[in-house]
């Protein structure tokens, strides 16, 4: 079976506009959540979010704003960083036979909702003939994979996955399988999301999913903490280069981690609520380890879905204990969302960037705001400060509306 490794990383999120900056701030447990300022949120129940730390005008010309939705822009910038980080800046200039072996598989949960809202206003105010001719190719979910493929001349398989909060987890799983099957040798993969819009915030607020701790945004996201009140929306992108191991080794690429296994299941229970016994996520964890030939006793760290909602945190904790038994007490578990909010379809990818750096650097970030233990969440969530840890193997988990469960196992190359 062909082996797959991670050779490039790129991200934009609320803690930074590149992977090194973001991870350094994650290790310090810093906060990326603040008041919503890009629209008037005063009438909303939730008035806080984790806005990406970037200015798109630094990267794109004015004409690009007519053709690219923010989620695609985020992906393009993160992809450029990941490709550069992998030492493949010349990718677009290589010959076609080589580029035919390069895929682009990127996830998004909601896609171009800013463009949808903007053009709906145009339709109402100015009539159908004034709707932009760029509207459809700008907002369609697959624009993100298509535009990244165009930017880098990637001619292999290219598509977008959309499964709510598990979207980029599925994208990375498909990337792993595409390389293992021999379909391609390298995949630009991950996810992007920019959905902190009036309609989205209004919808999630009406569903009572968001934290309304508006007066203390730095304390609002509290995964696994007894005083949590809901999740905080975030935006950004995470892009990774997955590459066939022998090819990466032959060109002397830096290898962050090996991608060992992928598990995907569904609760088949409820469109928004998880099945509380944790059986669905547990099967995904087990599949990821089994596919990778990984002994559960050699898993040292779990980057949890950890949304800061009661049912998710409780269910994921139960699933971990159900899977690992007594070994669960030896696991380090933390939630990246505690600092950068919930990036919906991009969350899996940004969290995988953090997990890969943990494997590579031997250190795991804390769960911010974990202060009051919850009896239903009885694991080591790394409170307070980062922890040095030799990570042999790690799981990165994603659980999405629709009952989707994804777990990806990565670790040091055997």
C-alpha positions as CSV (number, residue, x, y, z in Angstrom):
1,X,0.0,0.0,0.0
2,X,1.3,3.4,-1.0
3,X,2.2,5.6,2.0
4,X,1.1,9.2,2.3
5,X,2.9,12.1,4.1
6,X,2.3,15.8,4.8
7,X,4.9,18.0,3.2
8,X,3.3,21.5,3.2
9,X,1.1,23.5,5.4
10,X,-0.8,26.8,5.0
11,X,-3.4,28.5,7.0
12,X,-5.2,31.8,7.7
13,X,-7.3,32.0,10.8
14,X,-8.1,34.4,13.7
15,X,-4.6,33.9,15.2
16,X,-2.5,34.5,12.1
17,X,-2.1,34.6,8.4
18,X,0.4,31.7,8.2
19,X,1.0,28.4,9.8
20,X,4.1,29.3,12.0
21,X,2.5,32.4,13.4
22,X,-0.8,30.7,14.1
23,X,0.8,27.7,15.8
24,X,3.1,29.8,18.0
25,X,0.0,31.7,19.2
26,X,-1.9,28.5,19.8
27,X,0.9,27.2,22.0
28,X,0.5,30.3,24.1
29,X,-3.3,29.7,24.3
30,X,-4.0,33.1,22.9
31,X,-7.5,34.4,22.0
32,X,-8.7,35.1,18.5
33,X,-12.3,35.9,19.3
34,X,-13.8,39.4,19.5
35,X,-16.8,41.6,18.6
36,X,-18.2,41.3,15.1
37,X,-17.2,44.6,13.3
38,X,-17.8,43.9,9.6
39,X,-21.6,44.3,10.0
40,X,-23.9,45.8,12.6
41,X,-24.5,42.9,15.0
42,X,-26.2,44.9,17.7
43,X,-29.5,43.3,17.1
44,X,-28.2,39.7,17.2
45,X,-28.2,37.3,20.1
46,X,-24.5,36.4,19.3
47,X,-22.3,39.5,18.6
48,X,-18.9,37.9,18.6
49,X,-16.8,35.8,16.2
50,X,-13.2,34.8,15.3
51,X,-12.5,36.9,12.2
52,X,-9.5,35.9,10.1
53,X,-6.4,37.9,10.7
54,X,-5.8,39.2,7.2
55,X,-6.6,41.9,4.7
56,X,-7.7,40.5,1.3
57,X,-6.6,43.7,-0.4
58,X,-3.0,42.7,0.4
59,X,-3.4,39.7,-1.8
60,X,-6.0,40.4,-4.5
61,X,-6.6,43.2,-7.1
62,X,-10.0,45.0,-7.1
63,X,-11.1,43.0,-10.2
64,X,-10.7,39.8,-8.2
65,X,-13.4,40.8,-5.7
66,X,-16.0,40.6,-8.4
67,X,-15.0,37.0,-9.3
68,X,-13.9,35.4,-6.0
69,X,-15.9,34.9,-2.8
70,X,-14.0,35.3,0.5
71,X,-13.9,31.5,1.1
72,X,-12.1,31.0,-2.2
73,X,-9.7,33.9,-1.5
74,X,-8.8,32.4,1.8
75,X,-8.1,29.0,0.2
76,X,-6.0,30.6,-2.5
77,X,-3.7,32.3,-0.1
78,X,-3.4,29.3,2.2
79,X,-2.7,27.1,-0.8
80,X,0.0,29.4,-2.0
81,X,1.7,29.1,1.5
82,X,1.3,25.3,1.6
83,X,2.8,24.8,-1.9
84,X,5.7,27.1,-1.1
85,X,6.2,25.4,2.2
86,X,6.4,22.0,0.4
87,X,9.1,23.4,-1.9
88,X,6.8,23.2,-5.0
89,X,6.7,26.8,-6.1
90,X,7.3,25.8,-9.6
91,X,4.3,23.4,-9.7
92,X,2.4,25.4,-12.3
93,X,5.4,25.5,-14.6
94,X,6.0,21.8,-14.6
95,X,5.1,19.6,-17.6
96,X,1.6,18.2,-18.0
97,X,2.3,14.6,-17.3
98,X,3.6,15.6,-13.9
99,X,0.7,17.9,-13.2
100,X,-1.8,15.3,-14.3
101,X,-0.7,13.4,-11.1
102,X,-1.6,16.4,-8.8
103,X,-5.2,16.5,-7.4
104,X,-7.1,19.3,-5.6
105,X,-9.7,18.2,-3.0
106,X,-10.9,20.9,-0.7
107,X,-13.9,21.1,1.6
108,X,-16.4,23.9,2.5
109,X,-19.5,23.6,4.6
110,X,-21.5,26.6,3.4
111,X,-19.4,28.1,0.5
112,X,-20.2,31.5,-1.0
113,X,-22.9,32.8,1.3
114,X,-21.4,36.4,1.4
115,X,-21.9,36.5,-2.4
116,X,-25.4,35.0,-2.1
117,X,-26.5,37.6,0.4
118,X,-25.0,40.5,-1.6
119,X,-26.5,39.5,-4.9
120,X,-29.9,38.8,-3.3
121,X,-29.9,42.5,-2.2
122,X,-29.0,43.5,-5.8
123,X,-31.9,41.4,-7.1
124,X,-34.4,43.0,-4.7
125,X,-33.1,46.6,-5.0
126,X,-32.2,46.8,-8.7
127,X,-33.8,43.8,-10.4
128,X,-32.7,40.6,-12.1
129,X,-30.8,42.1,-15.0
130,X,-28.3,43.7,-12.5
131,X,-27.3,40.4,-10.9
132,X,-23.6,39.9,-11.6
133,X,-22.6,37.5,-14.4
134,X,-19.9,36.3,-12.0
135,X,-22.5,35.3,-9.4
136,X,-22.7,31.6,-10.0
137,X,-19.0,30.8,-10.6
138,X,-18.2,33.0,-7.6
139,X,-20.5,31.4,-5.0
140,X,-20.6,27.7,-6.1
141,X,-18.9,25.4,-3.5
142,X,-16.6,23.8,-6.0
143,X,-15.2,27.2,-7.0
144,X,-12.7,26.7,-4.2
145,X,-11.2,23.5,-5.6
146,X,-11.4,24.7,-9.2
147,X,-9.7,28.0,-8.5
148,X,-6.9,26.4,-6.5
149,X,-6.4,23.9,-9.3
150,X,-6.2,26.7,-11.9
151,X,-3.8,28.7,-9.7
152,X,-1.3,25.8,-9.5
153,X,-2.0,24.0,-12.8
154,X,-3.1,20.9,-11.0
155,X,-4.7,18.6,-13.6
156,X,-5.6,15.5,-11.6
157,X,-8.8,14.8,-9.8
158,X,-10.4,18.0,-8.4
159,X,-13.6,18.3,-6.4
160,X,-15.2,19.8,-3.3
161,X,-16.6,18.0,-0.3
162,X,-19.4,19.4,1.7
163,X,-20.5,17.7,4.9
164,X,-21.0,20.6,7.4
165,X,-18.3,20.6,10.0
166,X,-16.7,17.4,8.7
167,X,-16.2,18.8,5.1
168,X,-12.5,19.3,5.1
169,X,-12.1,16.0,7.1
170,X,-13.7,14.2,4.3
171,X,-11.6,16.2,1.8
172,X,-8.4,15.0,3.5
173,X,-9.7,11.5,3.7
174,X,-10.4,11.5,0.0
175,X,-6.9,12.9,-0.7
176,X,-5.4,10.0,1.3
177,X,-7.4,7.5,-0.6
178,X,-6.6,9.1,-4.0
179,X,-2.9,8.8,-3.4
180,X,-3.1,5.3,-1.9
181,X,-5.1,4.1,-4.9
182,X,-2.5,5.3,-7.3
183,X,-4.8,7.8,-9.0
184,X,-2.5,10.7,-8.1
185,X,0.8,11.3,-6.4
186,X,0.1,14.6,-4.6
187,X,-3.0,16.4,-3.5
188,X,-3.6,20.0,-2.4
189,X,-6.2,19.4,0.2
190,X,-8.0,21.0,3.2
191,X,-10.8,23.5,3.5
192,X,-12.0,27.1,3.6
193,X,-15.0,28.9,5.1
194,X,-16.1,32.5,5.4
195,X,-19.7,32.4,6.7
196,X,-19.8,34.9,9.4
197,X,-22.6,36.9,7.7
198,X,-25.8,38.3,9.0
199,X,-27.9,35.4,7.7
200,X,-25.5,32.7,9.0
201,X,-25.1,34.3,12.4
202,X,-28.9,34.9,12.6
203,X,-29.6,31.2,11.7
204,X,-27.1,29.7,14.1
205,X,-28.3,32.1,16.8
206,X,-31.9,31.1,16.3
207,X,-30.8,27.5,16.6
208,X,-29.4,28.4,20.1
209,X,-26.0,27.0,19.0
210,X,-23.9,30.1,19.5
211,X,-22.4,31.5,22.7
212,X,-24.0,34.8,23.7
213,X,-21.2,35.8,26.1
214,X,-20.8,39.0,24.2
215,X,-19.4,41.1,27.0
216,X,-16.4,38.7,27.5
217,X,-15.5,37.3,24.0
218,X,-12.1,36.1,25.2
219,X,-13.9,33.7,27.6
220,X,-16.8,32.7,25.3
221,X,-15.4,29.6,23.8
222,X,-14.9,27.0,26.5
223,X,-14.8,23.4,25.2
224,X,-15.4,20.7,27.8
225,X,-15.8,23.3,30.5
226,X,-18.9,23.1,32.7
227,X,-19.7,26.8,32.1
228,X,-19.8,26.6,28.3
229,X,-22.7,28.3,26.6
230,X,-22.2,27.4,22.9
231,X,-19.8,27.7,20.0
232,X,-18.3,30.8,18.4
233,X,-18.2,31.2,14.7
234,X,-14.8,31.5,13.0
235,X,-13.5,31.9,9.5
236,X,-10.3,30.9,7.6
237,X,-8.7,28.2,5.7
238,X,-6.3,25.3,6.1
239,X,-4.5,23.8,3.2
240,X,-2.1,20.8,3.3
241,X,0.1,19.0,0.8
242,X,-0.5,15.3,0.9
243,X,2.2,13.4,-1.0
244,X,3.2,9.9,-1.8
245,X,6.0,9.0,0.6
246,X,8.6,7.7,-1.8
247,X,8.2,10.7,-4.1
248,X,8.6,13.1,-1.1
249,X,11.6,11.3,0.1
250,X,13.2,11.2,-3.3
251,X,13.0,15.0,-3.7
252,X,14.2,15.6,-0.1
253,X,11.0,17.1,1.1
254,X,10.5,18.0,4.8
255,X,8.0,15.5,6.2
256,X,5.7,16.8,9.0
257,X,3.9,13.6,9.6
258,X,2.6,10.4,8.0
259,X,-1.1,10.2,7.2
260,X,-1.9,6.7,8.4
261,X,-5.7,6.1,8.5
262,X,-9.1,7.6,7.9
263,X,-12.4,6.7,9.4
264,X,-15.8,8.0,8.3
265,X,-19.2,7.1,9.8
266,X,-22.7,8.5,10.4
267,X,-24.8,8.4,13.5
268,X,-28.0,8.0,11.4
269,X,-29.8,9.6,14.3
270,X,-30.6,13.3,14.0
271,X,-29.8,16.2,11.6
272,X,-28.2,18.4,14.3
273,X,-27.9,16.4,17.5
274,X,-25.3,13.7,18.1
275,X,-26.2,10.3,19.3
276,X,-25.1,10.7,22.9
277,X,-23.6,7.3,23.5
278,X,-20.7,8.2,21.2
279,X,-20.9,5.1,19.2
280,X,-20.8,6.9,15.8
281,X,-17.6,8.8,16.5
282,X,-16.1,5.8,18.2
283,X,-16.4,3.7,15.1
284,X,-14.7,6.5,13.1
285,X,-11.8,6.5,15.5
286,X,-11.5,2.8,15.4
287,X,-11.6,2.7,11.6
288,X,-8.9,5.4,11.3
289,X,-6.6,3.4,13.6
290,X,-7.4,0.1,12.0
291,X,-6.8,1.4,8.5
292,X,-3.4,2.7,9.6
293,X,-2.4,-0.4,11.5
294,X,-2.1,1.8,14.6
295,X,-2.3,0.2,18.1
296,X,-4.6,2.4,20.2
297,X,-2.0,2.3,23.0
298,X,0.4,4.2,20.8
299,X,-2.0,7.2,20.3
300,X,-0.7,10.0,22.5
301,X,-2.8,13.0,21.4
302,X,-6.3,13.8,20.1
303,X,-7.1,17.1,18.5
304,X,-10.8,17.1,19.4
305,X,-13.8,18.5,17.6
306,X,-14.4,20.3,20.9
307,X,-17.0,22.8,19.9
308,X,-17.9,24.2,23.3
309,X,-21.5,22.9,23.1
310,X,-22.9,20.6,25.8
311,X,-23.9,17.6,23.7
312,X,-20.9,17.6,21.3
313,X,-18.3,17.8,24.1
314,X,-20.1,15.2,26.2
315,X,-20.6,12.8,23.2
316,X,-17.0,13.1,21.9
317,X,-15.6,12.5,25.4
318,X,-17.7,9.4,25.7
319,X,-16.6,8.2,22.3
320,X,-12.9,8.6,23.3
321,X,-13.4,6.7,26.5
322,X,-15.5,4.1,24.7
323,X,-12.7,3.6,22.1
324,X,-9.6,3.7,24.3
325,X,-10.8,2.4,27.7
326,X,-8.2,2.8,30.4
327,X,-5.7,4.3,27.9
328,X,-8.1,7.3,27.6
329,X,-6.7,8.5,31.0
330,X,-3.2,8.7,29.4
331,X,-4.3,10.7,26.4
332,X,-3.7,14.5,25.9
333,X,-6.8,16.1,24.4
334,X,-7.3,19.7,23.3
335,X,-9.5,21.9,21.2
336,X,-8.1,24.4,18.7
337,X,-11.6,25.9,18.5
338,X,-11.1,27.3,22.0
339,X,-8.9,30.0,20.4
340,X,-10.0,30.4,16.8
341,X,-13.7,29.5,17.0
342,X,-15.5,27.1,14.8
343,X,-14.5,27.3,11.2
344,X,-17.4,25.0,10.1
345,X,-16.2,23.3,6.9
346,X,-12.7,24.5,7.3
347,X,-12.3,23.4,10.9
348,X,-10.9,19.9,10.2
349,X,-8.2,21.3,8.0
350,X,-6.9,24.1,10.3
351,X,-6.9,21.6,13.1
352,X,-5.0,19.2,11.0
353,X,-2.3,21.9,10.4
354,X,-2.0,22.2,14.2
355,X,-1.9,18.4,14.7
356,X,0.8,18.0,12.1
357,X,2.9,20.6,13.7
358,X,2.4,18.9,17.1
359,X,3.7,15.7,15.7
360,X,6.6,17.4,14.0
361,X,7.6,19.7,17.0
362,X,6.7,17.4,19.9
363,X,4.4,19.9,21.7
364,X,0.6,20.2,22.0
365,X,-1.4,23.3,22.5
366,X,-3.8,23.8,25.5
367,X,-7.6,24.1,25.6
368,X,-8.2,27.8,26.3
369,X,-10.7,28.7,29.0
370,X,-10.9,25.2,30.5
371,X,-11.4,26.1,34.2
372,X,-14.4,24.2,35.6
373,X,-14.5,20.4,35.1
374,X,-17.7,18.9,33.8
375,X,-18.4,15.4,35.3
376,X,-19.6,14.3,31.8
377,X,-16.1,15.3,30.3
378,X,-13.5,13.4,32.3
379,X,-10.3,13.5,30.2
380,X,-7.1,15.5,30.2
381,X,-8.0,18.5,28.1
382,X,-4.5,20.2,28.6
383,X,-5.7,23.2,30.7
384,X,-3.5,26.3,31.1
385,X,-0.4,25.8,29.1
386,X,1.1,23.9,26.2
387,X,2.7,20.6,26.9
388,X,5.8,19.0,25.5
389,X,4.8,15.6,24.2
390,X,6.4,13.1,21.9
391,X,3.5,12.3,19.7
392,X,3.8,8.9,18.2
393,X,0.3,9.0,16.8
394,X,-2.6,11.4,16.9
395,X,-6.2,11.6,15.9
396,X,-7.9,14.7,14.6
397,X,-11.7,14.5,14.9
398,X,-14.6,16.2,13.2
399,X,-18.3,15.8,13.9
400,X,-20.8,17.5,11.7
401,X,-24.5,18.3,11.4
402,X,-26.1,15.4,9.6
403,X,-24.4,12.9,12.0
404,X,-21.1,12.9,10.1
405,X,-18.1,11.7,11.9
406,X,-14.5,11.8,10.6
407,X,-11.3,10.9,12.2
408,X,-7.8,11.0,10.6
409,X,-4.9,9.3,12.2
410,X,-1.4,10.8,11.6
411,X,1.9,10.2,13.3
412,X,5.6,9.9,13.0
413,X,6.7,7.9,9.9
414,X,7.4,4.3,10.9
